[in-house]
Amino acid sequence: MEPEEYVEAVLSVVERIPPGRAMSYGAIADYLSEASGRASARLVGSIMAKHGGSVPWHRVVAANGRVVPGHEGEALARLAGEATPMKGDRVDLSRAAWWPA
């Protein structure tokens, strides 16, 4: 998979995350690893930082449920609006984690 195709694959997965659910950067990397040969949560994070503005970026969180640094207020407001399960200021991934079918 070419780098541009991987960017599109990451954004496609994020577009499919339903309201009220979330995926971690690592989960996205794991989901795409077989098809792409890549399994880097950091690469997914870099792609989201550069290209994620047009997708529901707030549904992508760290493995511990932490929302996007620097955009916490907006991310938390969007997640609350979608009734995403939370533990304080973090997404409760035990209840909100989503995996593509």
Biopython code that builds the backbone (N, CA, C, O; Angstrom):
import numpy as np
from Bio.PDB.StructureBuilder import StructureBuilder

atoms = [
    (1, "MET", "N", (0.850, -1.172, 0.000)),
    (1, "MET", "CA", (0.000, 0.000, 0.000)),
    (1, "MET", "C", (0.899, 1.239, 0.000)),
    (1, "MET", "O", (1.792, 1.375, 0.836)),
    (2, "GLU", "N", (0.652, 2.109, -0.926)),
    (2, "GLU", "CA", (1.421, 3.354, -1.037)),
    (2, "GLU", "C", (1.062, 4.295, 0.120)),
    (2, "GLU", "O", (-0.025, 4.179, 0.685)),
    (3, "PRO", "N", (1.956, 5.221, 0.482)),
    (3, "PRO", "CA", (1.663, 6.150, 1.593)),
    (3, "PRO", "C", (0.348, 6.913, 1.428)),
    (3, "PRO", "O", (-0.389, 7.091, 2.398)),
    (4, "GLU", "N", (0.050, 7.361, 0.215)),
    (4, "GLU", "CA", (-1.203, 8.098, -0.013)),
    (4, "GLU", "C", (-2.413, 7.204, 0.221)),
    (4, "GLU", "O", (-3.436, 7.651, 0.740)),
    (5, "GLU", "N", (-2.287, 5.933, -0.167)),
    (5, "GLU", "CA", (-3.379, 4.984, 0.043)),
    (5, "GLU", "C", (-3.591, 4.723, 1.533)),
    (5, "GLU", "O", (-4.722, 4.552, 1.986)),
    (6, "TYR", "N", (-2.497, 4.695, 2.285)),
    (6, "TYR", "CA", (-2.608, 4.482, 3.733)),
    (6, "TYR", "C", (-3.319, 5.665, 4.388)),
    (6, "TYR", "O", (-4.160, 5.474, 5.267)),
    (7, "VAL", "N", (-2.989, 6.870, 3.970)),
    (7, "VAL", "CA", (-3.679, 8.059, 4.493)),
    (7, "VAL", "C", (-5.175, 7.918, 4.249)),
    (7, "VAL", "O", (-5.978, 8.129, 5.157)),
    (8, "GLU", "N", (-5.548, 7.563, 3.025)),
    (8, "GLU", "CA", (-6.967, 7.410, 2.689)),
    (8, "GLU", "C", (-7.609, 6.289, 3.497)),
    (8, "GLU", "O", (-8.763, 6.409, 3.910)),
    (9, "ALA", "N", (-6.881, 5.209, 3.727)),
    (9, "ALA", "CA", (-7.426, 4.090, 4.508)),
    (9, "ALA", "C", (-7.678, 4.512, 5.950)),
    (9, "ALA", "O", (-8.715, 4.175, 6.523)),
    (10, "VAL", "N", (-6.740, 5.246, 6.540)),
    (10, "VAL", "CA", (-6.925, 5.731, 7.909)),
    (10, "VAL", "C", (-8.152, 6.629, 7.979)),
    (10, "VAL", "O", (-9.000, 6.450, 8.853)),
    (11, "LEU", "N", (-8.252, 7.582, 7.078)),
    (11, "LEU", "CA", (-9.385, 8.513, 7.095)),
    (11, "LEU", "C", (-10.703, 7.783, 6.854)),
    (11, "LEU", "O", (-11.730, 8.154, 7.422)),
    (12, "SER", "N", (-10.679, 6.760, 6.024)),
    (12, "SER", "CA", (-11.892, 5.975, 5.764)),
    (12, "SER", "C", (-12.364, 5.257, 7.026)),
    (12, "SER", "O", (-13.561, 5.225, 7.312)),
    (13, "VAL", "N", (-11.430, 4.681, 7.779)),
    (13, "VAL", "CA", (-11.805, 4.016, 9.030)),
    (13, "VAL", "C", (-12.412, 5.030, 9.992)),
    (13, "VAL", "O", (-13.447, 4.759, 10.601)),
    (14, "VAL", "N", (-11.785, 6.186, 10.135)),
    (14, "VAL", "CA", (-12.274, 7.202, 11.069)),
    (14, "VAL", "C", (-13.667, 7.674, 10.670)),
    (14, "VAL", "O", (-14.513, 7.900, 11.535)),
    (15, "GLU", "N", (-13.915, 7.825, 9.374)),
    (15, "GLU", "CA", (-15.247, 8.239, 8.906)),
    (15, "GLU", "C", (-16.329, 7.251, 9.306)),
    (15, "GLU", "O", (-17.490, 7.630, 9.456)),
    (16, "ARG", "N", (-15.961, 5.985, 9.480)),
    (16, "ARG", "CA", (-16.935, 4.938, 9.790)),
    (16, "ARG", "C", (-17.203, 4.771, 11.279)),
    (16, "ARG", "O", (-18.139, 4.061, 11.647)),
    (17, "ILE", "N", (-16.418, 5.399, 12.147)),
    (17, "ILE", "CA", (-16.650, 5.273, 13.590)),
    (17, "ILE", "C", (-17.993, 5.930, 13.914)),
    (17, "ILE", "O", (-18.174, 7.118, 13.645)),
    (18, "PRO", "N", (-18.929, 5.184, 14.482)),
    (18, "PRO", "CA", (-20.250, 5.755, 14.749)),
    (18, "PRO", "C", (-20.230, 6.760, 15.905)),
    (18, "PRO", "O", (-19.351, 6.702, 16.765)),
    (19, "PRO", "N", (-21.187, 7.666, 15.924)),
    (19, "PRO", "CA", (-21.317, 8.585, 17.063)),
    (19, "PRO", "C", (-21.445, 7.792, 18.361)),
    (19, "PRO", "O", (-22.112, 6.758, 18.407)),
    (20, "GLY", "N", (-20.801, 8.288, 19.410)),
    (20, "GLY", "CA", (-20.852, 7.631, 20.705)),
    (20, "GLY", "C", (-19.825, 6.530, 20.875)),
    (20, "GLY", "O", (-19.761, 5.898, 21.929)),
    (21, "ARG", "N", (-19.024, 6.293, 19.852)),
    (21, "ARG", "CA", (-18.004, 5.247, 19.889)),
    (21, "ARG", "C", (-16.652, 5.881, 19.583)),
    (21, "ARG", "O", (-16.588, 7.038, 19.168)),
    (22, "ALA", "N", (-15.574, 5.131, 19.787)),
    (22, "ALA", "CA", (-14.225, 5.659, 19.562)),
    (22, "ALA", "C", (-13.269, 4.524, 19.222)),
    (22, "ALA", "O", (-13.535, 3.356, 19.507)),
    (23, "MET", "N", (-12.162, 4.890, 18.615)),
    (23, "MET", "CA", (-11.055, 3.966, 18.364)),
    (23, "MET", "C", (-9.778, 4.650, 18.804)),
    (23, "MET", "O", (-9.663, 5.873, 18.736)),
    (24, "SER", "N", (-8.825, 3.863, 19.253)),
    (24, "SER", "CA", (-7.517, 4.419, 19.575)),
    (24, "SER", "C", (-6.669, 4.449, 18.307)),
    (24, "SER", "O", (-6.961, 3.770, 17.323)),
    (25, "TYR", "N", (-5.620, 5.250, 18.359)),
    (25, "TYR", "CA", (-4.687, 5.309, 17.238)),
    (25, "TYR", "C", (-4.128, 3.921, 16.958)),
    (25, "TYR", "O", (-4.012, 3.508, 15.804)),
    (26, "GLY", "N", (-3.783, 3.207, 18.023)),
    (26, "GLY", "CA", (-3.234, 1.867, 17.872)),
    (26, "GLY", "C", (-4.220, 0.881, 17.289)),
    (26, "GLY", "O", (-3.837, 0.017, 16.500)),
    (27, "ALA", "N", (-5.485, 0.993, 17.662)),
    (27, "ALA", "CA", (-6.503, 0.095, 17.120)),
    (27, "ALA", "C", (-6.659, 0.313, 15.618)),
    (27, "ALA", "O", (-6.823, -0.646, 14.865)),
    (28, "ILE", "N", (-6.609, 1.557, 15.186)),
    (28, "ILE", "CA", (-6.687, 1.847, 13.752)),
    (28, "ILE", "C", (-5.479, 1.245, 13.043)),
    (28, "ILE", "O", (-5.622, 0.617, 11.993)),
    (29, "ALA", "N", (-4.290, 1.434, 13.613)),
    (29, "ALA", "CA", (-3.076, 0.866, 13.026)),
    (29, "ALA", "C", (-3.177, -0.661, 12.958)),
    (29, "ALA", "O", (-2.823, -1.262, 11.944)),
    (30, "ASP", "N", (-3.660, -1.286, 14.034)),
    (30, "ASP", "CA", (-3.809, -2.744, 14.050)),
    (30, "ASP", "C", (-4.805, -3.210, 12.996)),
    (30, "ASP", "O", (-4.559, -4.195, 12.299)),
    (31, "TYR", "N", (-5.918, -2.514, 12.878)),
    (31, "TYR", "CA", (-6.947, -2.887, 11.909)),
    (31, "TYR", "C", (-6.393, -2.858, 10.479)),
    (31, "TYR", "O", (-6.725, -3.719, 9.665)),
    (32, "LEU", "N", (-5.556, -1.874, 10.182)),
    (32, "LEU", "CA", (-5.028, -1.718, 8.828)),
    (32, "LEU", "C", (-3.717, -2.463, 8.595)),
    (32, "LEU", "O", (-3.223, -2.479, 7.468)),
    (33, "SER", "N", (-3.145, -3.073, 9.618)),
    (33, "SER", "CA", (-1.791, -3.623, 9.512)),
    (33, "SER", "C", (-1.646, -4.733, 8.476)),
    (33, "SER", "O", (-0.650, -4.766, 7.753)),
    (34, "GLU", "N", (-2.600, -5.631, 8.390)),
    (34, "GLU", "CA", (-2.463, -6.729, 7.443)),
    (34, "GLU", "C", (-2.474, -6.228, 5.998)),
    (34, "GLU", "O", (-1.666, -6.669, 5.180)),
    (35, "ALA", "N", (-3.373, -5.322, 5.691)),
    (35, "ALA", "CA", (-3.470, -4.805, 4.327)),
    (35, "ALA", "C", (-2.337, -3.842, 3.981)),
    (35, "ALA", "O", (-1.937, -3.737, 2.821)),
    (36, "SER", "N", (-1.826, -3.144, 4.984)),
    (36, "SER", "CA", (-0.860, -2.078, 4.710)),
    (36, "SER", "C", (0.587, -2.461, 4.992)),
    (36, "SER", "O", (1.508, -1.875, 4.424)),
    (37, "GLY", "N", (0.788, -3.440, 5.863)),
    (37, "GLY", "CA", (2.144, -3.760, 6.283)),
    (37, "GLY", "C", (2.683, -2.767, 7.299)),
    (37, "GLY", "O", (3.866, -2.802, 7.638)),
    (38, "ARG", "N", (1.826, -1.886, 7.785)),
    (38, "ARG", "CA", (2.211, -0.890, 8.784)),
    (38, "ARG", "C", (1.398, -1.143, 10.047)),
    (38, "ARG", "O", (0.259, -1.604, 9.976)),
    (39, "ALA", "N", (1.982, -0.841, 11.198)),
    (39, "ALA", "CA", (1.249, -0.991, 12.461)),
    (39, "ALA", "C", (1.742, 0.046, 13.455)),
    (39, "ALA", "O", (2.151, -0.295, 14.565)),
    (40, "SER", "N", (1.704, 1.305, 13.060)),
    (40, "SER", "CA", (2.242, 2.366, 13.895)),
    (40, "SER", "C", (1.148, 3.333, 14.343)),
    (40, "SER", "O", (0.561, 4.051, 13.534)),
    (41, "ALA", "N", (0.890, 3.333, 15.643)),
    (41, "ALA", "CA", (-0.067, 4.289, 16.191)),
    (41, "ALA", "C", (0.426, 5.720, 15.961)),
    (41, "ALA", "O", (-0.378, 6.619, 15.715)),
    (42, "ARG", "N", (1.731, 5.933, 16.037)),
    (42, "ARG", "CA", (2.281, 7.279, 15.804)),
    (42, "ARG", "C", (2.025, 7.750, 14.385)),
    (42, "ARG", "O", (1.732, 8.925, 14.164)),
    (43, "LEU", "N", (2.132, 6.848, 13.425)),
    (43, "LEU", "CA", (1.848, 7.225, 12.041)),
    (43, "LEU", "C", (0.377, 7.609, 11.892)),
    (43, "LEU", "O", (0.052, 8.588, 11.221)),
    (44, "VAL", "N", (-0.500, 6.846, 12.513)),
    (44, "VAL", "CA", (-1.930, 7.195, 12.474)),
    (44, "VAL", "C", (-2.131, 8.577, 13.100)),
    (44, "VAL", "O", (-2.886, 9.393, 12.571)),
    (45, "GLY", "N", (-1.464, 8.842, 14.218)),
    (45, "GLY", "CA", (-1.568, 10.151, 14.856)),
    (45, "GLY", "C", (-1.078, 11.263, 13.955)),
    (45, "GLY", "O", (-1.700, 12.324, 13.887)),
    (46, "SER", "N", (0.025, 11.041, 13.260)),
    (46, "SER", "CA", (0.550, 12.050, 12.336)),
    (46, "SER", "C", (-0.423, 12.304, 11.191)),
    (46, "SER", "O", (-0.632, 13.447, 10.784)),
    (47, "ILE", "N", (-1.011, 11.238, 10.679)),
    (47, "ILE", "CA", (-1.991, 11.383, 9.602)),
    (47, "ILE", "C", (-3.191, 12.178, 10.092)),
    (47, "ILE", "O", (-3.682, 13.064, 9.392)),
    (48, "MET", "N", (-3.661, 11.863, 11.291)),
    (48, "MET", "CA", (-4.804, 12.595, 11.835)),
    (48, "MET", "C", (-4.464, 14.066, 12.044)),
    (48, "MET", "O", (-5.297, 14.934, 11.783)),
    (49, "ALA", "N", (-3.260, 14.355, 12.508)),
    (49, "ALA", "CA", (-2.857, 15.751, 12.735)),
    (49, "ALA", "C", (-2.812, 16.528, 11.426)),
    (49, "ALA", "O", (-3.165, 17.707, 11.399)),
    (50, "LYS", "N", (-2.391, 15.897, 10.356)),
    (50, "LYS", "CA", (-2.234, 16.585, 9.066)),
    (50, "LYS", "C", (-3.495, 16.582, 8.224)),
    (50, "LYS", "O", (-3.767, 17.549, 7.512)),
    (51, "HIS", "N", (-4.281, 15.492, 8.297)),
    (51, "HIS", "CA", (-5.394, 15.313, 7.362)),
    (51, "HIS", "C", (-6.746, 15.060, 8.018)),
    (51, "HIS", "O", (-7.742, 14.884, 7.316)),
    (52, "GLY", "N", (-6.804, 15.039, 9.334)),
    (52, "GLY", "CA", (-8.007, 14.587, 10.019)),
    (52, "GLY", "C", (-9.112, 15.600, 10.213)),
    (52, "GLY", "O", (-10.150, 15.270, 10.786)),
    (53, "GLY", "N", (-8.921, 16.821, 9.754)),
    (53, "GLY", "CA", (-9.925, 17.856, 9.990)),
    (53, "GLY", "C", (-11.266, 17.608, 9.331)),
    (53, "GLY", "O", (-12.276, 18.160, 9.768)),
    (54, "SER", "N", (-11.303, 16.788, 8.286)),
    (54, "SER", "CA", (-12.555, 16.574, 7.557)),
    (54, "SER", "C", (-13.303, 15.322, 8.011)),
    (54, "SER", "O", (-14.358, 14.998, 7.465)),
    (55, "VAL", "N", (-12.767, 14.622, 9.000)),
    (55, "VAL", "CA", (-13.405, 13.411, 9.527)),
    (55, "VAL", "C", (-13.695, 13.617, 11.014)),
    (55, "VAL", "O", (-13.204, 14.585, 11.593)),
    (56, "PRO", "N", (-14.475, 12.743, 11.648)),
    (56, "PRO", "CA", (-14.783, 12.922, 13.075)),
    (56, "PRO", "C", (-13.563, 12.606, 13.964)),
    (56, "PRO", "O", (-13.533, 11.589, 14.658)),
    (57, "TRP", "N", (-12.578, 13.483, 13.927)),
    (57, "TRP", "CA", (-11.290, 13.327, 14.605)),
    (57, "TRP", "C", (-11.427, 13.123, 16.105)),
    (57, "TRP", "O", (-10.585, 12.479, 16.730)),
    (58, "HIS", "N", (-12.490, 13.673, 16.678)),
    (58, "HIS", "CA", (-12.676, 13.575, 18.129)),
    (58, "HIS", "C", (-12.958, 12.145, 18.583)),
    (58, "HIS", "O", (-12.875, 11.852, 19.776)),
    (59, "ARG", "N", (-13.288, 11.255, 17.655)),
    (59, "ARG", "CA", (-13.565, 9.855, 17.992)),
    (59, "ARG", "C", (-12.299, 8.999, 18.002)),
    (59, "ARG", "O", (-12.363, 7.795, 18.251)),
    (60, "VAL", "N", (-11.159, 9.615, 17.735)),
    (60, "VAL", "CA", (-9.875, 8.911, 17.767)),
    (60, "VAL", "C", (-9.122, 9.402, 19.000)),
    (60, "VAL", "O", (-8.883, 10.599, 19.161)),
    (61, "VAL", "N", (-8.756, 8.467, 19.860)),
    (61, "VAL", "CA", (-8.162, 8.817, 21.149)),
    (61, "VAL", "C", (-6.922, 7.958, 21.412)),
    (61, "VAL", "O", (-6.661, 6.984, 20.705)),
    (62, "ALA", "N", (-6.182, 8.333, 22.423)),
    (62, "ALA", "CA", (-5.038, 7.524, 22.857)),
    (62, "ALA", "C", (-5.546, 6.224, 23.470)),
    (62, "ALA", "O", (-6.731, 6.102, 23.781)),
    (63, "ALA", "N", (-4.666, 5.272, 23.640)),
    (63, "ALA", "CA", (-5.043, 3.966, 24.192)),
    (63, "ALA", "C", (-5.638, 4.070, 25.588)),
    (63, "ALA", "O", (-6.394, 3.192, 26.006)),
    (64, "ASN", "N", (-5.307, 5.133, 26.314)),
    (64, "ASN", "CA", (-5.855, 5.330, 27.660)),
    (64, "ASN", "C", (-7.123, 6.187, 27.647)),
    (64, "ASN", "O", (-7.634, 6.553, 28.706)),
    (65, "GLY", "N", (-7.632, 6.508, 26.458)),
    (65, "GLY", "CA", (-8.859, 7.285, 26.337)),
    (65, "GLY", "C", (-8.664, 8.787, 26.289)),
    (65, "GLY", "O", (-9.635, 9.534, 26.167)),
    (66, "ARG", "N", (-7.420, 9.242, 26.383)),
    (66, "ARG", "CA", (-7.148, 10.684, 26.359)),
    (66, "ARG", "C", (-7.482, 11.252, 24.984)),
    (66, "ARG", "O", (-7.159, 10.659, 23.955)),
    (67, "VAL", "N", (-8.134, 12.412, 24.988)),
    (67, "VAL", "CA", (-8.520, 13.051, 23.734)),
    (67, "VAL", "C", (-7.342, 13.829, 23.149)),
    (67, "VAL", "O", (-6.284, 13.944, 23.768)),
    (68, "VAL", "N", (-7.547, 14.356, 21.950)),
    (68, "VAL", "CA", (-6.494, 15.049, 21.208)),
    (68, "VAL", "C", (-5.936, 16.225, 22.003)),
    (68, "VAL", "O", (-6.683, 17.138, 22.355)),
    (69, "PRO", "N", (-4.631, 16.217, 22.291)),
    (69, "PRO", "CA", (-4.024, 17.342, 23.014)),
    (69, "PRO", "C", (-4.145, 18.641, 22.216)),
    (69, "PRO", "O", (-3.969, 18.666, 20.998)),
    (70, "GLY", "N", (-4.447, 19.701, 22.932)),
    (70, "GLY", "CA", (-4.595, 21.002, 22.286)),
    (70, "GLY", "C", (-5.997, 21.291, 21.801)),
    (70, "GLY", "O", (-6.324, 22.432, 21.476)),
    (71, "HIS", "N", (-6.827, 20.266, 21.748)),
    (71, "HIS", "CA", (-8.216, 20.420, 21.284)),
    (71, "HIS", "C", (-9.175, 19.757, 22.266)),
    (71, "HIS", "O", (-10.277, 19.349, 21.899)),
    (72, "GLU", "N", (-8.737, 19.657, 23.523)),
    (72, "GLU", "CA", (-9.519, 18.931, 24.521)),
    (72, "GLU", "C", (-10.931, 19.481, 24.676)),
    (72, "GLU", "O", (-11.893, 18.714, 24.707)),
    (73, "GLY", "N", (-11.066, 20.798, 24.772)),
    (73, "GLY", "CA", (-12.384, 21.397, 24.991)),
    (73, "GLY", "C", (-13.364, 21.031, 23.894)),
    (73, "GLY", "O", (-14.482, 20.598, 24.173)),
    (74, "GLU", "N", (-12.950, 21.203, 22.654)),
    (74, "GLU", "CA", (-13.843, 20.894, 21.534)),
    (74, "GLU", "C", (-14.119, 19.395, 21.450)),
    (74, "GLU", "O", (-15.256, 18.985, 21.216)),
    (75, "ALA", "N", (-13.080, 18.574, 21.641)),
    (75, "ALA", "CA", (-13.264, 17.124, 21.571)),
    (75, "ALA", "C", (-14.232, 16.650, 22.655)),
    (75, "ALA", "O", (-15.132, 15.855, 22.381)),
    (76, "LEU", "N", (-14.051, 17.134, 23.885)),
    (76, "LEU", "CA", (-14.920, 16.716, 24.980)),
    (76, "LEU", "C", (-16.361, 17.162, 24.751)),
    (76, "LEU", "O", (-17.298, 16.427, 25.064)),
    (77, "ALA", "N", (-16.538, 18.357, 24.209)),
    (77, "ALA", "CA", (-17.888, 18.840, 23.913)),
    (77, "ALA", "C", (-18.556, 17.973, 22.843)),
    (77, "ALA", "O", (-19.727, 17.617, 22.973)),
    (78, "ARG", "N", (-17.819, 17.639, 21.797)),
    (78, "ARG", "CA", (-18.374, 16.795, 20.739)),
    (78, "ARG", "C", (-18.707, 15.401, 21.272)),
    (78, "ARG", "O", (-19.764, 14.851, 20.964)),
    (79, "LEU", "N", (-17.810, 14.841, 22.063)),
    (79, "LEU", "CA", (-18.050, 13.511, 22.621)),
    (79, "LEU", "C", (-19.262, 13.523, 23.553)),
    (79, "LEU", "O", (-20.068, 12.592, 23.531)),
    (80, "ALA", "N", (-19.395, 14.561, 24.364)),
    (80, "ALA", "CA", (-20.557, 14.684, 25.254)),
    (80, "ALA", "C", (-21.838, 14.784, 24.438)),
    (80, "ALA", "O", (-22.854, 14.189, 24.796)),
    (81, "GLY", "N", (-21.791, 15.532, 23.349)),
    (81, "GLY", "CA", (-22.949, 15.678, 22.481)),
    (81, "GLY", "C", (-23.388, 14.373, 21.834)),
    (81, "GLY", "O", (-24.545, 14.220, 21.444)),
    (82, "GLU", "N", (-22.459, 13.439, 21.725)),
    (82, "GLU", "CA", (-22.760, 12.131, 21.144)),
    (82, "GLU", "C", (-23.028, 11.076, 22.212)),
    (82, "GLU", "O", (-23.236, 9.907, 21.889)),
    (83, "ALA", "N", (-23.024, 11.479, 23.479)),
    (83, "ALA", "CA", (-23.235, 10.576, 24.616)),
    (83, "ALA", "C", (-22.199, 9.447, 24.645)),
    (83, "ALA", "O", (-22.526, 8.302, 24.954)),
    (84, "THR", "N", (-20.959, 9.782, 24.324)),
    (84, "THR", "CA", (-19.870, 8.813, 24.374)),
    (84, "THR", "C", (-19.569, 8.479, 25.835)),
    (84, "THR", "O", (-19.417, 9.394, 26.644)),
    (85, "PRO", "N", (-19.479, 7.208, 26.196)),
    (85, "PRO", "CA", (-19.145, 6.844, 27.582)),
    (85, "PRO", "C", (-17.785, 7.415, 27.978)),
    (85, "PRO", "O", (-16.802, 7.269, 27.251)),
    (86, "MET", "N", (-17.742, 8.063, 29.131)),
    (86, "MET", "CA", (-16.529, 8.724, 29.599)),
    (86, "MET", "C", (-16.189, 8.262, 31.010)),
    (86, "MET", "O", (-17.051, 7.798, 31.756)),
    (87, "LYS", "N", (-14.918, 8.401, 31.354)),
    (87, "LYS", "CA", (-14.416, 8.267, 32.722)),
    (87, "LYS", "C", (-13.681, 9.564, 32.991)),
    (87, "LYS", "O", (-12.509, 9.702, 32.642)),
    (88, "GLY", "N", (-14.356, 10.503, 33.601)),
    (88, "GLY", "CA", (-13.762, 11.821, 33.799)),
    (88, "GLY", "C", (-13.578, 12.513, 32.468)),
    (88, "GLY", "O", (-14.537, 12.700, 31.719)),
    (89, "ASP", "N", (-12.331, 12.899, 32.169)),
    (89, "ASP", "CA", (-12.066, 13.590, 30.903)),
    (89, "ASP", "C", (-11.478, 12.651, 29.846)),
    (89, "ASP", "O", (-10.845, 13.101, 28.891)),
    (90, "ARG", "N", (-11.690, 11.355, 30.023)),
    (90, "ARG", "CA", (-11.191, 10.362, 29.065)),
    (90, "ARG", "C", (-12.338, 9.494, 28.569)),
    (90, "ARG", "O", (-13.302, 9.244, 29.292)),
    (91, "VAL", "N", (-12.220, 9.041, 27.333)),
    (91, "VAL", "CA", (-13.212, 8.115, 26.789)),
    (91, "VAL", "C", (-13.056, 6.775, 27.499)),
    (91, "VAL", "O", (-11.939, 6.284, 27.664)),
    (92, "ASP", "N", (-14.154, 6.194, 27.912)),
    (92, "ASP", "CA", (-14.159, 4.874, 28.538)),
    (92, "ASP", "C", (-14.144, 3.839, 27.413)),
    (92, "ASP", "O", (-15.193, 3.412, 26.930)),
    (93, "LEU", "N", (-12.944, 3.447, 27.008)),
    (93, "LEU", "CA", (-12.828, 2.529, 25.881)),
    (93, "LEU", "C", (-13.371, 1.140, 26.190)),
    (93, "LEU", "O", (-13.647, 0.373, 25.267)),
    (94, "SER", "N", (-13.532, 0.798, 27.468)),
    (94, "SER", "CA", (-14.137, -0.498, 27.781)),
    (94, "SER", "C", (-15.599, -0.535, 27.345)),
    (94, "SER", "O", (-16.150, -1.612, 27.119)),
    (95, "ARG", "N", (-16.224, 0.621, 27.227)),
    (95, "ARG", "CA", (-17.632, 0.717, 26.806)),
    (95, "ARG", "C", (-17.800, 1.355, 25.434)),
    (95, "ARG", "O", (-18.792, 1.096, 24.752)),
    (96, "ALA", "N", (-16.841, 2.190, 25.016)),
    (96, "ALA", "CA", (-17.017, 2.952, 23.779)),
    (96, "ALA", "C", (-16.200, 2.438, 22.599)),
    (96, "ALA", "O", (-16.385, 2.902, 21.474)),
    (97, "ALA", "N", (-15.300, 1.486, 22.839)),
    (97, "ALA", "CA", (-14.430, 1.021, 21.751)),
    (97, "ALA", "C", (-15.256, 0.435, 20.611)),
    (97, "ALA", "O", (-16.244, -0.267, 20.830)),
    (98, "TRP", "N", (-14.829, 0.739, 19.403)),
    (98, "TRP", "CA", (-15.496, 0.260, 18.193)),
    (98, "TRP", "C", (-14.468, -0.393, 17.286)),
    (98, "TRP", "O", (-13.316, 0.039, 17.233)),
    (99, "TRP", "N", (-14.873, -1.418, 16.581)),
    (99, "TRP", "CA", (-14.018, -2.103, 15.616)),
    (99, "TRP", "C", (-14.828, -2.301, 14.340)),
    (99, "TRP", "O", (-15.967, -2.763, 14.407)),
    (100, "PRO", "N", (-14.267, -1.963, 13.178)),
    (100, "PRO", "CA", (-15.027, -2.135, 11.922)),
    (100, "PRO", "C", (-15.427, -3.587, 11.714)),
    (100, "PRO", "O", (-14.695, -4.511, 12.070)),
    (101, "ALA", "N", (-16.593, -3.765, 11.137)),
    (101, "ALA", "CA", (-17.102, -5.130, 10.867)),
    (101, "ALA", "C", (-16.275, -5.808, 9.800)),
    (101, "ALA", "O", (-16.549, -6.953, 9.441)),
]
sb = StructureBuilder()
sb.init_structure("model")
sb.init_model(0)
sb.init_chain("A")
sb.init_seg("    ")
for serial, (resi, resn, name, xyz) in enumerate(atoms, 1):
    if name == "N":
        sb.init_residue(resn, " ", resi, " ")
    sb.init_atom(name, np.array(xyz, "f"), 0.0, 1.0, " ", f" {name:<3s}", serial, name[0])
structure = sb.get_structure()
